[in-house]
Amino acid sequence: MDATFGPGHRLHDGRDYSRVFNRQQKAAGRHVVVLVRPHAAKEAPDGRIGVMVATKTARLAVRRHQLKRWVRELFRRELKTQAAGHDVVVLFRCDPPADAHALIDQEIRQLLPKAIHSTAQPGQRRGGSRPPTSPQR
């Protein structure tokens, strides 16, 4: 098993994340939502990961970074090859208890295969353009 986790295994900029959000396969759990999008194997043969924890979810930066480290470590150890050919984004819905490391790992292990095998859904834009209105008389 390759234990490295270099820059080629991560989503880096907004464009990478937007591709996943715009055409996604997803599975939701109690604490996290896993979004997946297939990509060309030449980009990253094993798969790439991105983790998002909102300030509203975890107020302290220390906690947000801890959650991201947990997910990246799980991905590096176990899920990198399972996610081969996919970009994966893990979104935290709520801040799990401090002793829930194993719980989060188990939830992500269960959700990743579900997301990979689900049907793709186009992303929904928030805000932005409104549907056309009928002219008033």
N, C-alpha and C positions, 0 to 999 in steps of 0.2 A: 504494500500500500504506500502510495506517495503521500508523505506527511506535510508537504509544502503547501502554502496558501499565498501565492504571489498575487501581484496586481491583475493578472489575467483571469483570476477567479472571482473578481469583484465587479459590480456595476459602479461606474465612476461618476457619471454626470447626469444631468437632467434628461438628456436625450435617451440614455440607456433605460432610465426608469420610465420615461414616457412611452417607450416601445412596449414595455410590459403592461402599463396601465391601459393603453389604447386597444390592445388585443390580448386579452387575458383568459387564462383558465384558472379558476380559483376554488379554494376550499376554506371554509371558516370554522374555527373552533372557539372555545370559550375565551382564550387569551390572545390568540393570534389569527391572522388571515394570511394564507399562503397564496400568492399570485405567481403563475408560471406562464412563460411564453417560449415556444421553440425558437431556436436560432441556428444559424449555420455552424456546423461542427468546426469549420476552420477558424471561427472567432475564438472559441474556447472549447476544447474537446471534452472536458469534464463537466462543465456547467459553471454559471456565474451566480453570485448571490449579492443581494442588497438588503439591508435591514433598516426599517424606519420605525422610530419611536418618537412620537410627538411629545412636545413639552407638556401638553395638556394631559397626556397619559402618565408620564413620569416627570414630576416637577424638577427633580435634582439631576443635573448633568451626570453626576457620578452614577446614578441609577440607570440612566439611559445608556451610558457607555457599557455598564455591566451587562445589561440585557443584550446589547449588540455583540459583545464578546462571547456570551453564552451561545448565541445562534451561529456566529462564525466558527467557533470551535466545534460545534456539533456538525456543521457542514463540512469542515475540514476533515474530521475524524471518520464520519460515517456516510454523509449524504452527497459528497462531491461526485462520485461515480453514478449514484442513483439518479442524479439530476443531469446526467450527461446530455448535452445538446439543448439545454434549457437555460433561460434566465429566470431566476427565482427571486421574488421580493417577499420578505416576511414583514408584515405590518402588525404592530402590537395594538390590540383593542383596549386593553386595560393593563394596569401595573399588577403583575402577579405577586403573591406573597414572597417575602425575602428568601424563604426556604424552599421555593418551588422550582429549583433548577431542574430536577428530574422530571417534574410535571411538564414543564415547557418542552424539554427534549422529547418526551413521549408524544406530546400533542403535535409537534412538528413532524416527527417520524410518521405519524398516522395521516397527517394532512397532505404531505408532499405527494405520495402516490395517488391520492384522490384528486388532487389538482392536476397532476400530469395526465390522468386518464379522463378528466372531465372535458366537456365540449367548450370551445373557445367562445367567449362573449366579447362583443365590442365594448370598450370602455365608455362610461357615461360622463359627459362633461358636466361640471357643476357650474351653475350660473351661466354667464355668457349669453348666447342668443336665445331669444324667446320665440315660441311658435308665432307665426304670423296671425295678426288679429284681423277680424273682419272690419271693413270700413263702416263707420258710424253714419247713420242717416240723419 
